[in-house]
């Protein structure tokens, strides 16, 4: 009886954690798609691994270390983008791969610490604890509240940044806020789908919703629902077929995206 109850808690924690991240990944992913920020998401995701490495090296809380490094990387990107030293895609490419390489090097220099690289790279949803749930839902709630508060300015700077500036919107401040929210969500999502797959959870549900919605608000809601269904299906596939959870979630989202393509083609005909 006790073992069965523990198994139910085990699955429930995993499901709730995945749904919490999926709920905020939907609307945030819409802006990632609209503003073509997928490479930016990859850069922050790779910096999350560096945060893990530094957290282990400094014996600090890993969640705090990952969040801090992601936020610092987002601020650095904002500052470097304003300097216009290099093209943005080139800058992102340099920082992305440098952060990933630095994280792997730091981990290799910690001989007395065993780190599960597979769970870091591809997620470990089934290891979520009750304390993880509190952190995930607190972070997701904060991110959703900020997105709701900044929704209209974000839409304005996405559609027509010059006009938004004329209307008195501080474009740089709003864009920086979006980057920081993205960093926060990526830090939270790392345990769910891992460093290499975080951007997929942001982009694929939003790309699917884009074909099924008529307004930005409906796209955000549908993207959240698609991400949630992907988490449920991915968890089920992992449980019954003994596959990694993170990749299973991403494959589920990809299958829904493919289905949306066929649905769009059928609607055209």
N, C-alpha and C positions, 0 to 999 in steps of 0.2 A: 504493500500500500504506500509506504513511504517512498520507495523507489519510483512508483508511478507518478506520485505527486511531484517529485523532483524533476521527472522528465517533462511533465506538463509545464512547470515553471521555466525549465530550460528552453523549451520551444516558445513559450509565451514571451519571455524576455527578448528572444531573437526577433520574433514577429513585431513586437511593439517598437523595438529599436529601429528596425528597418522601415516601418511605417512612419515613424517620427522623422527620419531623414528624408524619406520620399515626399512627405507633405511639403517640406520647404524646398526640396530639389526641383519640384515642378515649376513654381513661379520664378525662382531664381534662374533655372535653366532656360526659361523663355528669354530673359535678358542676355544670357550667354549666347543663345542662338541669334537673337535680333542684332546684337552688337558684335557678333563674330568674335567672341571671347574664348573660344574653345582652347586655343593655345595658351591663353592666360590661365585657364583652369589647370592645364597640364603643368604649367610652371609652379603654381601654388601646390599642386598635388605632390610634385617631386620634392618641393621644399619641406613637405610634411615628413618625409623620410629623414631628412636632415634634423628636423625637430626631435624625432624619436631617438636618433643617435646621440644628440647632445643631451637629451633628457637622461638617457642611460648613463652617459659619461659623467654627468654632473650629479647623478643620483637625485634627480628632480622628478616631480610628477609629470608623467609622460603626456597626459592630456593638456596640461598647462604649457609644456614645452612645445608641443606641436602647434597649439593655437598661437603662441607667442611668435614662433618662427614664421608661420603663415601670415600673420598680421604684419610683421616686420618686412617680409618679402613684398607684400602688397603695397606698403608704404614706399619701399625702395623703387618699385616699378612705377608708381605714380610720379615720384621725384625724377627718375631717369627719363620717363616719357616727356616730361615738361622741358627737360634740357635739350631734347631733340638731338642727342649725340649720334644715335643710330636709328635705322628704321625699326618700328615697334616689333615686327615679326623676328628680325635678327636679334634684337635685345632679349626677347622672350626665349628664343632658342638657346642663347648663351646662358642665361640664368637658369633655365629649366634643366638642362643637362649638367650644368655645373653643380646645382643643388643636389641632384640625384647622385652624381659621382661623389660629392663631398660626404653625403650621408652614408654611402656604401663604404667609403674609405674609413670614416670614423668608426663605423661598426666593426670593420676588420681589425681596428686597433684596440679592441676591447676583448682580449683573449679569455678573460675569466667570466665573461657574460655571454650567455647563450640567447641569441635573438632569433625568433622564427621569421626568417625573411619571407617565406611563402605567405604567412598571414599578413605581414606588412604590405607586401606587393599586391595581394589578391583578396585581402579581407578575411575576417574570421567572425562572422555574425553570430555563430553558435557559442562564442565565448563571452557574450555580453552579460554583465552582471546588473544587479539592481541599482548600484551606484552609477553605472554607465548610463542607465535609463534616465536618471535624474539629470545628468549632464546633457544628454542628447535632447531631452525635451525642454530643458531650460534654454539651451542654445537655439533650438528650432523655434521656440516661442519668440525669443528675442529677434531672430532673423525675420520671421513672418511679420511681427509688429513693425519692424523698420521698413520692410518692403511695402506694407500697407500705407504707412505714413508717407513714404517717398514715392508712391506709385505714380502719381500724376507728373511730378518733376522727372522721374526716370523715363516715363513714356515720352515726355517732351524732348529730353536731350537725345533720346534714341531716334525719334522721327526727324527732328529738325533742330540740331544743337544751336545753330546761329539764331534761329527765331526764339529759342528758349532763353538765350542770353539777352536778347532784346527785351523779352518779357520780364527780366529781372531775376531769372533763375541762375544761381551760382553753379555753372556747369561743372567746374573742377571739383567743387565740394560734393555735389551729388554723385559724380562719377567715382570719386574716392570712396564715398560711402558704399557704393555698389561693390567695389573691389574688396572692401573690408568685410562686407557681408558674405561675399563669395569665399573669402579666406576662412571665415568662421565656419561656414557650412562644410567646406572641404576638410577642415580639421576634424569636425564631427563625423563626417562620412567615412573617414579613413578606415575605421574598424569594420564598417559594413562591407565595402567593396574593395578596399585596399588602394594603395598609391596609384597603381597603373590603370585602375578602372573608374576612379572617381568622376572624371570628366564625362565618361560614358553615361553615368547615372544622371548627370545634368543635361546632356545634349540629346540623347536618344528619346526620352519621353517628351521633351519639348518639340523635337522635330516631328514626332508622331502626332502630337496635339495640333501642330500647325496646319496639318491637312484636314483636321476634323473640327475646326473652330472658325468663327466669323469675327470675333472681337478679341482684343488682348486679354480681357478678363476671363473669357471662356477658355482661351488657350491655356492660361495659367491653371485654371481648375482642372481641365482635362489632363494637362501634363502631370499634375499631382496624382490624379486617379491612375494614370498609366504607370507612373513610378510605383505606386502602392501595389497595383496588380502584379507588376514585375517582381516586387519583393516577395509577395505571397507565392507566386509561381516558382520563383527561384528557390525559395526556402523548401517548397514541396519537392521540387526536382532533386535538390541536394539531399533531402531526407530519404527519399525513396531510391535514388540511384547512386548515393554516396559520392556526389560530385562536389567540388568547391562551391561555397555559397555565392561569393562575389561574382565569379564568372557565370554562374547559373542565373543570377539576377540580371546581368547584362544581356545574356542570350535571350532571356524571356522578353526583355524590353526590345531587343532587336527583332524578334519574331512579331511583336505587335507593330513595330514600325513597318515591317514588310507587309503585314496585313493591311495597314493603312494605305500603302501604295496601291494595292489591289483594289481597295475600297474606292480610292480616288479615281482610278482608271474606270471602274464600273460606273461611277457617278457621271463621268464625262460621256460615256457611251449611252 
